[in-house]
């Protein structure tokens, strides 16, 4: 179930790439806006996906175990324990 969030973030990164490629066919002002918007969507999506993957990798059971989960601040058992 936790992988669904990563999939949504990767789909939004693809949408950002689509915005970026579509901006190439526009006039100067709209082109710059589309490029910045596309890059922002891609960056936020990739950073979010990286954080989500890190959270999944370091928090056992989504933060529902014994140890402290570093990403959510919830109690969770680290996988190495």
C-alpha positions in Angstrom: 0.0 0.0 0.0 2.8 2.4 0.7 4.1 2.2 -2.9 1.0 3.9 -4.2 2.3 7.3 -3.0 5.5 6.8 -4.9 3.6 5.8 -8.0 1.5 8.9 -7.8 4.6 11.1 -7.4 6.3 9.5 -10.4 3.1 10.0 -12.5 3.2 13.7 -11.5 6.8 13.9 -12.5 5.8 12.5 -15.9 3.1 15.2 -16.1 5.7 17.8 -15.3 7.8 16.5 -18.1 4.8 16.7 -20.4 4.2 20.4 -19.4 7.9 21.0 -20.0 7.8 19.5 -23.5 4.5 21.2 -24.4 6.0 24.6 -23.4 8.5 24.4 -26.3 5.7 25.0 -28.8 4.4 28.2 -27.1 5.4 31.9 -27.4 8.2 33.4 -25.3 6.2 34.4 -22.2 4.2 31.2 -22.0 7.2 29.2 -22.9 9.2 30.5 -19.9 6.3 30.0 -17.6 5.8 26.4 -18.8 9.5 25.6 -18.4 9.6 26.9 -14.9 6.3 25.2 -14.0 7.4 21.9 -15.6 10.7 21.9 -13.8 9.1 22.8 -10.5 6.6 19.9 -10.8 9.4 17.5 -11.7 11.6 18.6 -8.8 8.9 18.5 -6.2 7.7 15.1 -7.4 11.2 13.6 -7.4 12.1 15.0 -4.0 8.8 13.7 -2.7 9.4 10.3 -4.2 12.9 10.1 -2.7 11.5 11.0 0.8 8.7 8.5 0.5 11.1 5.7 -0.6 13.5 6.6 2.3 10.6 6.5 4.7 9.5 3.1 3.4 13.1 1.8 3.6 13.8 3.0 7.1 10.4 2.6 8.9 9.1 -0.8 9.6 5.3 -1.2 9.2 4.8 2.5 8.2 5.8 3.7 11.7 3.6 1.3 13.7 6.2 -0.7 15.6 8.5 0.1 18.6 11.4 2.4 17.5 11.3 6.0 16.4 10.6 6.6 12.7 12.8 9.5 11.4 10.4 10.7 8.7 7.1 10.8 10.4 8.0 11.2 14.1 5.8 8.2 14.8 6.9 5.1 16.7 8.2 2.4 14.4 10.7 -0.4 14.5 13.6 0.2 12.2 14.1 -2.7 9.7 17.6 -3.5 10.9 16.4 -4.3 14.5 
